[in-house]
Amino acid sequence: MIFGSFDPLKGDMFQVLDPDGKLVAEDPGLDPVLMKDLYRWMLYGRLADEKAVKLQRQGRMGTYAPGKGQEASQVGPALAMGDYDWLFPSFRELTTYMIRGYPLEYNLLYFMGDVRSNQVPEGTKSLPIFVPVATQVPIAAGAAWALKKKGSGSVVVCYMGDGATSEGDFHEGLNFAGVFRVPALFISQNNQWAISVPRKKQTLSRTIAQKSLSYGIPGVLVDGNDVLAMYIAAREGIERARNGEGPFFIEAFTYRRMMHTTADDPGRYRTPEEEAEWDLKDPLRRFRAYLEGRGIWTPEWQKQLEADAEEMIKKAVEKAESLGPQEPEDLFRHMYEEMTPALVEQLEYLKFSLANREIEEEADEIKGGFP
């Protein structure tokens, strides 16, 4: 068992592949089909992420939070989840959303400022994006408790950044999860920077993973750029939670290759040497080297994957940009199955205000701008 062999208090880190794609642990013997899926989704996520940044730079989308460099910490757990497990994301898990059935165009719409992006597709067990830091943690714990009381057999997988572990919501959520032994896997993507604050200035804990021990929750530090390690650790945590053994915590030790958001300039607080060092640990390069050594990756397959990804991304952008204008009802209709009286009242007031604004604008046009 991983959590029994790697002590987060000592800084032990679980790893299967080194940065060159060489095995440093026993080969997990995963199905080649699964390994191809792991690589395919990491590549799709990387290319979709790069396209989103370009859309923002072209003025076609608002502020965006890139996830380049963190693909392994997202794809591994997402493919370890079962069909009936629930995803509680933060705001950087684009690849995880796609794997769990949340279409790419919805993610793009969100950063285009379109509220319809929060309409989760029917049958998709994912919650919309959580931007306020750590607020998803206690909600995920509560949802996992509800699933436990229902005897559903489902597990909640909750993502957060390393900065979230400095928020009160994190500690309240984990305390609740530990006390009620909820079926949940909590994953902190430690990408070394909470916006412009480095990890060492945010917390003096030797590891992020050790924080879960305070709440009776096993935690493990995992190489977050090693997709095999992330898959195995997440699979074990999910199985443990599903078997009634309570929650599990993973610190994914990774790196944000780009800015915190497109409104940020990492060049003001990071050095080129640091970025170059982490470039050598890139999760796609690492896993590709391993797959090539196994005879699974080929240049021809790479080209086909890139072509497929380009087509998928193109269609998603077209859907997002052709949806048409939002209606006032879109702000309210998806909050509850049926709108509450308070929401009905707010909607009517909004419609009244918009109608008055249109009348005033028409009157200004008729006057020609003169009093």
N, C-alpha and C positions, 0 to 999 in steps of 0.2 A: 504494500500500500504506500502510495507516494507520501501522504501526509505523515506517515509514521517514520519514514526514512530521511526526510529532509526537514531539518529544524530551522524555522525562520528566525529564531532568536540568535542562531549562529551565522545566519546569512547563507545557509545552504541553498543552492539553486538547482532546480530540476531542469535537465537539458538532455536532449537526444542527439541533436546535430550541432556541430561547432559552426562558426561562421563560414567555413569552407565547404560545408555540406557533408562533412565526415561524421560517422557515428562515434559518439562518445559514451554511449550506453547500449544496452542490448537492443537489437533491432526489434521494434514492436510487431513486425509481421503484419502490417495492415494490408487490406485488400488493395491491389493496384488501381481498381476502379475508384475507391475512396481517395487514394492519394492523388489521382488525376483530378478529382473534384476539388480537393484541397488547393491544388495549384491553379486550376481554372478559375475558381472564385477569387483567389488572391489577385490574379491578373485582371479579371473583370473589375474588381474593386479599385485597383490601382488606376486603370484607364478611365473608369467613370469618375473617380476623384479628380484626376487631372483635367478632364473635360469640364467639371463643375467649376474649377478655378478659372479656366478660360472664359466660361460664361460670365462669371462675376467680373472679370477684367474687361469684358466687352460691354458691360452695362446691362446684360440680359438677366442678371440675377443679383440679389442682395448679398450681404455679408455671409461668407461661407466658412465652415470649419473643416479644413482638410484632414484626412486621416492617413496620408501617405507615410509608410513606414510601420504602420500598426496593423497591417493586414492579417498577419499570422495570429495575433491575439484576438482577432474578431472571427476569422474563418474557422479556426480550430474548434472553439466552443460551439459555434453555430451549427456545425455539422455533427457535433456530438449530441445535440439536443434531439428529443423525440418529437413526433408530430403533435403531441398534445401538451408540450411544454410552452411556457410563456416567456416572452422577451420584454424586459424593461430596459430600454436604452438610455443613453444620455444624449449627446448631440453629434458624436463623431463616428458612429457605427454604421456608416453607409453600407458596407459589404454585408454586415450582419442583417440589416433590414432586408436587403435583396434576397438573401438565402431564406429568410423566414417569411417571405411572401409579401413584403412591403415594396411595391414597384418602385423602380428608380425614378420614374416621373413624379411620384409623390414626394420623394426626397428633394428633387429639384424644385417642385412647387413650393415646398416649405420655405426654402431660402429665396424664393421669388416673392414671398410675402402673401401667398395664397392660402387662406384658412382651410380650403378644401383638402389640403394635404393631410389634415388631421383625421380625415375620414378613413379609418382602417378598413381594408377590404374584408368582405364577409368571409368568415372562416379563418382569418389570419390571427394568430394568437400573439400579437405584438402590440405594444402601446405606442402612441405617437412619441415624437421627440421630446425629451425633457431638457430644457436649457438651464433653468435655475439649478445651480450646483448642488448635488446630493439629494434633491427633493424626491427623486425616484426611489431612494433606498428604503425609507419607512413604508412607502406605499407598496413596494415589492414585498416587503416582509409581511404586511397585512394581507396582501393577495395570496401569498403562499400559505398563510395560516388558514384562510378561507378554503383554499384547495385541499388542505389537510383535513379540515373538519368535514368537507364533502366526501372525502375518501376518493378523490379523483385519480390519484396516482400521478398527477402532473407535477412538474418542477418549475420554479421560477428562476430564470437566469437574469441577473441584474448587473448592468455595466456602470462603471463610474470612472472618473479620472483620479489621479493621485491627489489632486487638490480637494476632491470631495471628502477625503478622509480627515480633513481639518475642519469640517463642518459638523455642527451639532446633529443634523439629520442623520449623518452616517452612524454616529454612536448610538443614537436612539433606535435607529432601524436595526443595527446589529444586536443590540441588547434585547430587543423584542424577539428577533429571530432566534437568538440563542435560548432565551427563556422558554419559548413555545416550540422549540425544535422544529422549525418550519422547513419544508422541502424547498430549499433555495440554494443557488450557487451565486455568490457575489464575486465579481471580477473587477479589480482595480487596474486599469491600464496606466501603469507608472511610466509616462513618457518623458520623465525627467524635468518637465517644466509645467508649472501652474501659471499659465500665461507667461509672464516674464520673471516669475519667482522660481529659482532653482529648487530642486527637491531638498537639498541640504539646508535651505533657509526656511523651509515650510514645516519640517518636523525633524526631531532628533531621534526618532525611532530608527533602529538599525535597518529594519525593513518595514515596508507597509504591511506585509503579510502578518507580522507579529501582532498587529493591532487587534486582529480577530480573536486572539487567544484570551483577551480580557473578557470576552463574552462567551467563553466556552465553545468557540467555533474553531475547528482545525483550519489552519492556514498554511499555504505553501507558496514559496517564491519560485516562479517559473520563468524561463527564458522566453519572453514574449515575442521574440523574433524567430522562434523555432516552432513552426506550425505543428510538428509531430508532438512536441512536448505539450503544447497548449491543448491539442486534441485529447491526448491521453489524460492529462490532469483534469480537464473539464469532464471527460467521460466518467472518470472515477468519482468526481464530486457530484455529478448528476445521479449516478447509480446509487451512491451513498445516501443522497437526499431522498431518492425515490423509495429506497428500502426502509425509510423511517428512522435513519440515523442522524437526522438533523442537517443543518446548513453546512456549507463548505465555503472557503474563501481562497481566491487565487490573486496573487500580485503578479501581473504580467509585466515583466521588466523589458520595456521597449523604448522607442524614441519617436517623437514627432518630427518627421523629416522637414516639414514646412512650418508655416506660421501658425499661431494659435487660431486665428481667423484671418480672413483676407483684409481685415482692418488693422492688422498687426505687422510690425517689422522686426523679425527675429534677429536681424543683423545688428540691432541696437543692444542686444544682451547675450548673443551667442557668438562664439568664435568660429572661423572657417575650419580650424583644426578639429574642433569638437564635431562639427558636421561631417567632416571627411572620415573621422574615426567610425562614426555610426553608419556611414555609407557602406563601409566594408562589412557591416553586419546586416545588410538589407535582407529581409525575410524572403523575398522572391528569388534573389540570386542564390541564397543558401539552399532553398528547397529545390530549385532547378538543378543545381549541381548534384544534389543527391539523386534526383530522379534520372538525370542523364547517366549517372553511374550505374543505375539499375536498368538502363535501357528503356525507360518509360518516356522520358522527354526526348523529342527530336525537333530540329529546326522546322520541319514541315508541320508538325503539330502546333508549334508556337505560332506560325503564320496563320493557321486556320483559327486558332483561338483569338488572335488579334482581329481577324476579319469578322468573326462572330461577335466579338465584343463591340467593335465599331458599329455594326448593324444594330445591335441591341441599344447602344447609347444613342445613336441617331434617332431611332424610333421613340425613345423615351423623351428626348429633347423636343421632338415634334409634337408629341402628345401634351407635354407640359405647356408649350407655347401656343397651342391651338385650342386650349380649353375654353377661351372666351372670358368675359368679365365676370367678376363675382357679384352675387346678389346679396342684399342685406340679410336674407334668411340664412345664408351660408355661415354667418357668424354664430348662429344659435341652434340650427336644426340637428347638429350631431352631438350635442353635449349630453342629451338624455334620449332615451327611446321615445319619450313624449315630452314636449316642452313644458316646463313648469309655468305656473301663472306669472311668476316674476319675470321669466324670460320672454313670455308673450308680451308683457307690458313694455319691456325694454325694446323689443323688436318694433312694436307699434310706434314708440317714441322715436326710434331711429328713422323709420320710414317718414314720419311727420317732419323731422328735422331735415332730411334729404330733400323732401318735396319743397319745403320752404326755401332751401338753398337754391334749388332750380328756379323757383319763381323770382327770387332776388337777382339771380344771374341774368335771366331773360329781361327783367326790367332794366338792368344796367345796360344791356345791349341796345334796347329800344332807345334809351336816353342818349346813347352814344358816348357815355362817360361823362355827360354834363349834368350838373345838379338841376 
